[in-house]
Amino acid sequence: MKKYLAVFTGNTSARERSGWDTLNDADRSAREQKGIAAWGAWVARNQASIVDNGAPLGTTKRTGLNGVTDIKNNLAAYLVVQAETHEAAAKLFEDHPHFTIFPGDAVEIMECLPIPGM
């Protein structure tokens, strides 16, 4: 089986589409609880494919020729799965709570390739 990095993304338009910021505290809390339960169910269904549970991602710094700078990007979280094909890995995330309940945008899935010569 191959390994795939799944990166959860978020942006302003997805947040607006979800209506997250217009919810009152009680409705937001209810949606959070629904999302946490749905995410847990997703993990349980896909546990055999999950290699690394990953984590939410914090603020970003970039290090390059010009030194270290603070930047913003759309990366929100990551995890690593295994699957027979790229398509199969991507299908694991169809209807994921990240974008169906929470105000996330999408999940981007890419193969973790071997390092040449190793």
C-alpha positions as CSV (number, residue, x, y, z in Angstrom):
1,M,0.0,0.0,0.0
2,K,1.1,3.5,-0.7
3,K,1.0,6.4,1.9
4,Y,-0.8,9.6,1.2
5,L,-0.6,13.0,3.0
6,A,-4.1,14.5,3.5
7,V,-4.0,18.3,4.1
8,F,-7.2,19.9,5.4
9,T,-7.7,23.4,4.0
10,G,-9.8,26.4,5.0
11,N,-10.4,29.8,3.6
12,T,-12.7,32.8,4.1
13,S,-15.2,31.8,1.4
14,A,-15.7,28.3,2.9
15,R,-16.2,29.9,6.3
16,E,-18.8,32.3,4.8
17,R,-20.5,29.5,2.9
18,S,-20.8,27.5,6.1
19,G,-22.5,30.3,8.0
20,W,-20.2,29.5,10.9
21,D,-19.7,33.1,12.0
22,T,-23.4,33.9,11.9
23,L,-24.3,31.1,14.3
24,N,-25.2,32.0,17.9
25,D,-23.2,30.4,20.7
26,A,-25.7,27.6,21.3
27,D,-26.0,26.7,17.6
28,R,-22.3,26.8,17.1
29,S,-21.7,24.6,20.1
30,A,-24.3,22.1,18.8
31,R,-22.7,22.1,15.4
32,E,-19.3,21.6,17.0
33,Q,-20.6,18.6,19.0
34,K,-22.2,17.1,15.8
35,G,-18.9,17.7,13.9
36,I,-16.8,16.1,16.7
37,A,-19.0,13.0,16.7
38,A,-19.0,12.8,12.9
39,W,-15.2,13.1,12.8
40,G,-14.9,10.4,15.4
41,A,-17.2,8.1,13.4
42,W,-15.1,8.9,10.2
43,V,-11.9,7.9,12.1
44,A,-13.5,4.7,13.4
45,R,-14.7,3.7,9.9
46,N,-11.3,4.4,8.4
47,Q,-9.0,3.4,11.2
48,A,-7.4,0.6,9.2
49,S,-6.3,3.2,6.6
50,I,-5.0,5.8,9.0
51,V,-1.2,5.7,9.4
52,D,-0.8,8.9,11.4
53,N,-3.7,10.7,13.0
54,G,-2.0,14.0,12.3
55,A,-3.1,17.2,14.1
56,P,-4.4,20.7,13.6
57,L,-1.8,23.2,12.3
58,G,-0.9,26.5,13.9
59,T,0.5,29.7,12.5
60,T,3.1,29.5,9.7
61,K,6.7,30.7,9.3
62,R,8.6,30.5,6.1
63,T,12.3,30.1,6.0
64,G,14.0,30.9,2.7
65,L,16.9,32.9,1.2
66,N,15.5,36.0,2.8
67,G,15.4,34.5,6.2
68,V,12.4,33.7,8.4
69,T,9.0,35.5,7.8
70,D,5.5,35.1,9.1
71,I,3.0,34.0,6.4
72,K,-0.6,32.9,6.0
73,N,-1.8,29.9,4.1
74,N,-5.0,27.8,3.9
75,L,-3.5,24.8,5.7
76,A,-5.6,23.8,8.7
77,A,-4.6,20.2,9.7
78,Y,-3.1,17.0,8.3
79,L,-3.1,13.2,8.6
80,V,-1.5,10.3,6.7
81,V,-3.5,7.4,5.2
82,Q,-2.6,4.3,3.3
83,A,-4.5,3.1,0.3
84,E,-4.0,1.0,-2.9
85,T,-4.4,4.0,-5.2
86,H,-4.5,7.7,-5.1
87,E,-8.2,7.6,-6.1
88,A,-8.9,5.2,-3.2
89,A,-7.2,7.5,-0.8
90,A,-9.1,10.6,-2.0
91,K,-12.4,8.7,-1.8
92,L,-11.8,8.2,2.0
93,F,-12.5,11.9,2.4
94,E,-15.7,12.2,0.4
95,D,-18.4,14.0,2.6
96,H,-15.8,14.5,5.4
97,P,-17.1,16.6,8.4
98,H,-14.2,19.0,7.8
99,F,-16.3,20.6,5.0
100,T,-19.8,19.2,5.5
101,I,-20.2,20.3,9.2
102,F,-17.2,22.4,10.1
103,P,-16.3,25.6,8.1
104,G,-13.4,23.9,6.2
105,D,-12.9,24.1,2.5
106,A,-11.5,20.8,1.3
107,V,-9.0,18.0,1.9
108,E,-6.1,17.8,-0.5
109,I,-4.5,14.3,-0.9
110,M,-1.0,13.7,-2.3
111,E,1.1,10.6,-2.5
112,C,4.2,10.4,-0.2
113,L,6.9,9.4,-2.7
114,P,10.1,7.6,-1.8
115,I,13.2,9.7,-1.5
116,P,15.4,9.0,-4.6
117,G,18.5,7.0,-3.8
118,M,17.3,5.8,-0.4
